Amino acid sequence: MNENAQDPNVLHLSKFGLTCFLATVVILPIGMLTFLWVSLPKASDRPLPVEIRLAKESGQMMLVVKNDSDSELSNIGITLNDWFNFYSADPLSGGKELRVSLSSFMRKNGLPFDPAIHQLMEIGVYAQLEDNSRGVWERKSEHLLEDLQEEAKLGAAPQT
């Protein structure tokens, strides 16, 4: 029997057929993912009903987060400049305040935030709302620490 003889019951693809098959296997999933990415609605965070201000207590600068809503906020996370973090699992009732010393904000390597060394340019507050959705409050400025100190002196409400 001839070794080069082909079994007539086995299917074979031509070079063109193989190219089309491989292109379909690669392009179809990428196309489907692209379609889903473009067509599905974007998830957005809800605004967090908080007021942020600075206060000086016992010679330390404190960041004061006041819950302006009637509902409870839980799993509160605060970031300074996206590097320094503070987390509180304790719920914050409506109308109550959370006071956090600026030295309580730490980087992952344990380095604390020091206003004398680090320029505060961004504050982000994240919390779980009563309906289990995530609420976000963010503020950015080149001179955010000075802006918050000025607002504390004037008694002005911070911008959101």
C-alpha positions as CSV (number, residue, x, y, z in Angstrom):
1,M,0.0,0.0,0.0
2,N,1.2,3.5,-0.8
3,E,2.3,5.5,2.3
4,N,1.4,8.8,0.6
5,A,-2.1,7.7,-0.2
6,Q,-4.8,9.7,1.7
7,D,-7.8,8.2,3.3
8,P,-10.9,9.5,1.4
9,N,-12.9,9.6,4.7
10,V,-10.6,12.2,6.3
11,L,-11.3,15.9,5.8
12,H,-8.4,18.2,4.8
13,L,-8.2,21.9,4.6
14,S,-6.5,23.8,1.9
15,K,-4.1,26.6,2.8
16,F,-6.8,29.1,2.1
17,G,-9.3,27.2,4.2
18,L,-6.9,26.8,7.1
19,T,-6.1,30.6,7.0
20,C,-9.8,31.4,7.0
21,F,-10.4,29.1,10.0
22,L,-7.5,30.5,12.0
23,A,-8.6,34.1,11.3
24,T,-12.1,33.3,12.4
25,V,-10.9,31.6,15.6
26,V,-8.8,34.7,16.5
27,I,-11.0,37.5,15.2
28,L,-14.4,36.3,16.4
29,P,-13.6,36.4,20.2
30,I,-11.8,39.7,19.9
31,G,-14.7,41.1,17.9
32,M,-17.2,39.9,20.5
33,L,-15.2,41.4,23.4
34,T,-15.0,44.7,21.6
35,F,-18.7,44.7,20.9
36,L,-19.5,44.1,24.5
37,W,-17.0,46.7,25.7
38,V,-18.6,49.3,23.5
39,S,-22.2,48.4,23.9
40,L,-22.6,47.7,27.6
41,P,-23.3,50.7,29.8
42,K,-20.5,52.1,31.9
43,A,-20.5,51.5,35.6
44,S,-20.3,54.7,37.6
45,D,-19.9,55.4,41.2
46,R,-22.5,57.4,43.1
47,P,-21.6,60.7,44.7
48,L,-20.7,60.3,48.4
49,P,-22.6,62.8,50.7
50,V,-19.7,63.9,52.8
51,E,-18.1,67.2,53.8
52,I,-14.3,67.3,54.2
53,R,-12.4,69.9,56.3
54,L,-9.2,70.3,58.2
55,A,-9.0,71.0,61.9
56,K,-6.1,71.4,64.3
57,E,-6.4,69.4,67.5
58,S,-3.6,68.8,70.1
59,G,-1.1,70.3,67.7
60,Q,-1.9,67.8,65.0
61,M,-3.6,68.4,61.7
62,M,-6.8,66.3,61.5
63,L,-8.9,65.5,58.4
64,V,-12.6,65.6,59.4
65,V,-15.1,63.7,57.3
66,K,-18.7,64.5,58.1
67,N,-21.5,62.3,56.8
68,D,-24.1,64.7,55.4
69,S,-26.7,62.1,54.7
70,D,-29.2,60.5,57.0
71,S,-28.0,57.0,56.2
72,E,-25.0,55.1,57.5
73,L,-21.7,54.9,55.6
74,S,-19.5,51.8,56.1
75,N,-16.2,50.5,54.9
76,I,-14.7,54.0,54.6
77,G,-11.5,54.4,52.8
78,I,-9.6,57.6,52.4
79,T,-6.6,58.2,50.2
80,L,-4.2,61.1,50.0
81,N,-2.4,61.6,46.7
82,D,-3.3,58.0,45.7
83,W,-0.4,56.8,47.9
84,F,-1.4,57.3,51.5
85,N,-4.3,55.3,52.8
86,F,-6.6,55.1,55.8
87,Y,-9.4,52.5,56.2
88,S,-12.2,52.4,58.8
89,A,-14.5,49.4,59.0
90,D,-16.6,51.2,61.7
91,P,-19.8,52.6,60.3
92,L,-20.3,56.4,60.3
93,S,-23.8,57.4,61.2
94,G,-25.7,60.2,59.5
95,G,-24.6,63.6,60.7
96,K,-21.6,62.2,62.6
97,E,-17.9,63.0,62.0
98,L,-14.8,60.9,61.5
99,R,-11.6,62.6,62.6
100,V,-8.3,61.2,61.3
101,S,-4.9,62.6,62.0
102,L,-2.9,63.2,58.8
103,S,-0.1,61.1,60.4
104,S,-2.5,58.1,60.4
105,F,-2.3,57.9,56.6
106,M,0.3,55.4,55.6
107,R,1.9,54.1,52.4
108,K,2.2,50.4,51.9
109,N,5.8,50.5,53.1
110,G,4.7,52.1,56.4
111,L,5.8,55.7,55.6
112,P,3.3,58.2,57.2
113,F,2.0,61.3,55.5
114,D,3.8,64.4,56.7
115,P,2.5,67.7,55.4
116,A,5.9,69.3,55.9
117,I,7.4,66.8,53.4
118,H,4.5,65.8,51.1
119,Q,2.4,68.2,49.1
120,L,-1.3,67.3,49.4
121,M,-2.8,67.5,46.0
122,E,-5.6,64.9,46.0
123,I,-8.1,63.5,48.5
124,G,-10.4,60.6,47.7
125,V,-13.1,59.2,50.1
126,Y,-14.8,55.9,49.2
127,A,-17.5,54.2,51.2
128,Q,-20.2,51.7,51.0
129,L,-23.7,53.3,50.9
130,E,-26.8,51.9,52.5
131,D,-27.9,50.2,49.2
132,N,-24.4,48.4,49.1
133,S,-23.3,50.6,46.1
134,R,-20.0,52.5,46.3
135,G,-20.0,56.2,46.9
136,V,-17.0,58.4,45.9
137,W,-15.9,61.9,46.8
138,E,-12.8,63.3,45.2
139,R,-11.1,66.6,45.1
140,K,-7.9,67.6,43.4
141,S,-5.9,70.8,43.5
142,E,-2.2,71.8,43.2
143,H,-2.5,73.5,46.6
144,L,-5.2,71.4,48.3
145,L,-3.8,71.6,51.8
146,E,-3.7,75.4,51.7
147,D,-7.2,75.5,50.1
148,L,-8.6,73.4,52.9
149,Q,-6.9,75.5,55.6
150,E,-8.2,78.7,54.1
151,E,-11.7,77.2,54.0
152,A,-11.4,76.2,57.6
153,K,-10.5,79.8,58.5
154,L,-13.3,81.2,56.5
155,G,-15.8,78.6,57.6
156,A,-16.7,78.1,53.9
157,A,-18.1,74.8,52.7
158,P,-15.6,72.8,50.6
159,Q,-16.2,72.3,46.9
160,T,-17.2,68.8,45.7
